[in-house]
Amino acid sequence: MTDARAYIIPDEFTWGGLVIGLVFGAAVAGLSGLVTAALSAAVGFGGLWLVGTAGTWLFKEDAMGGGDIKMMAMVGAFLGWQGVLLTVFLGAFRRRVFETVG
């Protein structure tokens, strides 16, 4: 809700959530769970960073905020790289549908 109202995603949510996701992965599946959560977080962060960087280069203005990029790292830690892809797809789809309908 903070992002929707103020276009800000506080670091306490993103970095704190990332740490909780990594700890949860380790608690559930041990070292392999921690590694999987960390790699998935890297996919989420890196993927959205690339999209944001490419958008900034293409449109000559900030295309994405840093909070969004950090949030996808948190999503990756909890949901895996597949969850990152699904979240990005559904977010773009939802936006497109509501812009068209609303």
Beta strands, then each sheet from edge to edge (+ up, - down):
end
